Each structure stands twice: as C-alpha cells, then as structure tokens.
Amino acid sequence: MSKELQLQASNPMMGVIDPREARMVIRRGEYAGHTANVAPDYVQCNLCILPRDDALEFSAFCQSNPKPCPVVGMGAPGDPALQGLGDIDIRTDVPCYRVFRNGELVDEPIDILDLWNSDLVAFVLGCSFSFEAPLLDEGIALQHVEHDTVVPMYRTSIACTPAGKFVCDMVVSMRPLSPADAIRAVQITSRFPGVHGAPVHIGLPEQIGIEDIMKPDFGDPPVMDEGQLPVFWACGVTPQVAVEQAKPSLCITHKPGSMLITDKKNIELAAF
Amino acid sequence: MSKELQLQASNPMMGVIDPREARMVIRRGEYAGHTANVAPDYVQCNLCILPRDDALEFSAFCQSNPKPCPVVGMGAPGDPALQGLGDIDIRTDVPCYRVFRNGELVDEPIDILDLWNSDLVAFVLGCSFSFEAPLLDEGIALQHVEHDTVVPMYRTSIACTPAGKFVCDMVVSMRPLSPADAIRAVQITSRFPGVHGAPVHIGLPEQIGIEDIMKPDFGDPPVMDEGQLPVFWACGVTPQVAVEQAKPSLCITHKPGSMLITDKKNIELAAF
C-alpha cells in the first residue's frame, strides 16, 4: 500500500473540529489529503510562497486587487510563522504542497522544510468557503453544494490592476440565485470584504466577457433553474493565473483542496 | 519674499474641488502647503516610501495590522505610478515631502525626482478624514472639528502584530461622543474598513493603557462634555511610529498636512 493510500485509510481527520489538532496531525506528516469539512468553523486559506523580489510585486498586485486577492496573512521575509492566525509553521502545516519552477510543476511534497530559506515570503489568501458558510447558514441554497460539484469559474474581460510582472484578467466564480436570494447574498457577502466581499456582477455575463455560462473555464458546469440569475464573485483562482503567467523562478502553493487551516473563525472575518 | 511665502500668497488651491486640477498645480511645483479642504470629496492619503527590503517587511506589517495601517495603494517596486488612484506621479504630486535617513529628518523637498530610483516602493495609506466626512454628513458633531483643533491621539498598550523590524504598539485617535452617537458612529465607520473601520475601544481608556485622557501623546487635549464617552479609532500615526523605531536607511513621507490627493471619492471607500 502506497504512503498516500495508508494516509487515506487511517483518515486521522475524520470529525476533527479543532484547527490546532488538525494542524498537528498535518505537521507530523500523518495526513496529505484534502481539508474539506475539517475544522469547518475556521478560515482555510490558499497559499502562495514567492522569492523576495517577486513577493514585493505580488504584494502590490494583491493590494491593488483586493476582491480577487484577499490577503488574510503575509509573513515577514524568511519567517515561516503567520502572526495572528495561530501557531503556524508554513513549512509543514499544509497537507500537500505544489512546487513550481519557472511556471512548471516540479514536485508535490508534504512539507517544504528543505526548500524554505530566508529569501521566501508566504502569502495566505482567503477563499469563498468563508462566505459560503454564512450564506448556507441563512438558508440560501448553493447549487454546487447541493449537487456536490465544483463551483463554476470563468475567465472574464475585467482587467485586474497590474503590478510589475503580475498582469491578468479577473477570474470569477458563479452561483445561480433567485433575485431575492441574490439581493440577500449581496448583503451577507458585503460583510466579508476579506474573503472576496460583495459580487462583482449580476445577471448579464456577456458584459464581463463570458460567452457561454454553461461552459466554465474551471470547475463544473452549473445547473441553472428557471427564474435564477447568475451571480458572480471575484475568485481566488485569479492570483493563481497571475502567478502562472508571471512564471517566477520559484513558487510554492498548496495542492488544490489541501489548504492551510487557521485558528481564525470564519465569523471573525465579518467586517460588522 | 521667500518661495514659500510666494506660494502661500498666490494660494492656487483656493476653492479647488477637482483632484486632477489640484495635482497638476502641485506637480508643477506651484503649491507646497497643506491640503485641508482641497478637493474635499476625494480620498487624501499619507505617504510612506521605502527601499525594497524594508518595503516587503512594511507590507507584511500593514497586512497584519489593517486597522491602523489601511493601505489604499501600493506601487510596484520602482514604479512612481499608483494604478487605480488616478494619474499619479508619486515623485511630484505631494505638495511637500520629508526625507529621513536612518530615522533622522534630513530634508523637506517639494519633489523627489532626484531621490527616486528602481529600489523604491510607495505606500499610500488612508486617513480618518475619509470617515469623518460621513460622520459629519450624518449630523455627528466632532469636538476637534468644532474647536478647530487637532484630534487627540494616544499611545496604547495594544500590541500590533510585528513583522520583521516593524514592531510597535497601536496609536489611537479619540472622539468624545454621546452614547447614541457612539453607537451610530460604530455603524457608520464599519462601512469604511479601508480607512481604520470601526472603533477599537469605547469608554474605558485605562483598559488600553491610557492613563490620562486629557494628556494625549499627539494632537490637542480633548474637550469632553458631560455624558460623553471617549471613542477610540486605530490611528495612522501607528505606522509612522513603527517606521521611526525601525530607522530604515531611507524613508520618504509627506509633510504632515500636505497629503496626496487621489481621484478616488471618499464614498467609494464604503464597503457597502
């Protein structure tokens, strides 16, 4: 049995609700799987680690495009800790990493202790999971959750503000909602500016360069019911596309689905 | 007559409400004074320019302490433009600069064309002016505005999250308000997370290390009326203190009161 299968078989994450407990299992190298439903009340983050010079431009890019690139935490150069998000060692606390060199995927290690050095800077970015929880809590049904599919995501014609080598158009995620739910969803997600915030568009996808709503660029095609509007939020795939196109000499991310679990509660991200 | 007096005598900013017009006058070197009431509907920003390595740590510091350090714009390294805030050249568009070397004030030039280089990064930070306008619009009287004094500011015992060499306690500004106005002010300023957001404390200054409310560390002593509570907001002096203590080899700021005027309207900073 491969190490990966052994890890899955032991399933040490079943029922874990405490983020510290989850991270300790991951830190010990005992779990390399996805983090869906692990410590569900707590903020999970996308990871992007870059060398110092690229990090400075990336920081300017995120700063200039806060809706698609909501930075929840940023480490000081060379510091593997993320103050304020818990007792985190970014070198070990993500279940599975991806290592890119000049834009090419070269490895998927379960820690990056060998790769870490004083030139590296860690960014962790919020994801839509943190605003989907309060939507669901308020009784707003989300079709991709009900159908257990991946939310549909689209490249748009909305230009992000460029910063140095980071230049791209915004990627959006889409959730079909009734007009009443769409209005309520604008209100609810406005409370979460740190995890994409309010929608960037409602109802007329052709205005933002989306030709066929049934053909997303990422994720699964949506199931649109009669009387629903497509509602679009800025998506965390945007900074990934920006990094892909910039091809930095080194970039370390999480493996999709295997995210950093922080000690911050989703509800703490509410601005009010 | 000195150049400065000439500049004051000509007073080219009298009645200017368009931010582009104001910046053109400043860019031509024709105005080196303060920017109070110039283009009053538009966001004015504090400036902090740092060399690349310090900039990366400062970016992490601001990212980790968004309430006292609300970054409204950040330039890519070496880029004097600030995308998204208007046609800005950060080397010329602030009326008067301050140049610090190793923490010592060494010059107050009206442009920094000679100093700018590819190693420098510009940060512009929001200020409380952007949230005071909506408070005043909603009929909430502010004592320092009524008395034409400088808002009182205090060093507190609230530790900022450190990042590299940037380590300090939070500085807060205080506005005395009736309990009803304090509640309304929480609601209104919650709409402006990009310019300090909701208060950090109400009513019990000793809990945050303030011994005597009548003895502020910066600004003028307050006038407290019977039945008013002291309401405290995170203050943009905090990053200035952090930079002062870090003593970077070079730091360029605006001269207090002489701020960068952007094309962004104050109301555009409202999160909802």
Interface residues (C-beta under 8 A of the other chain):
Chain A: R52 D53 A55 L56 E57 S59 A60 F61 Q63 S64 V71 G73 M74 G75 A76 P77 D79 Q83 G84 V121 T161 P162 A163 G164 Q187 S190 R191 P193 G197 A198 A271 F272
Chain B: R52 D53 A55 L56 E57 S59 A60 F61 Q63 S64 V71 G73 M74 G75 A76 P77 D79 Q83 G84 V121 T161 P162 A163 G164 Q187 S190 R191 P193 G197 A198 A271 F272
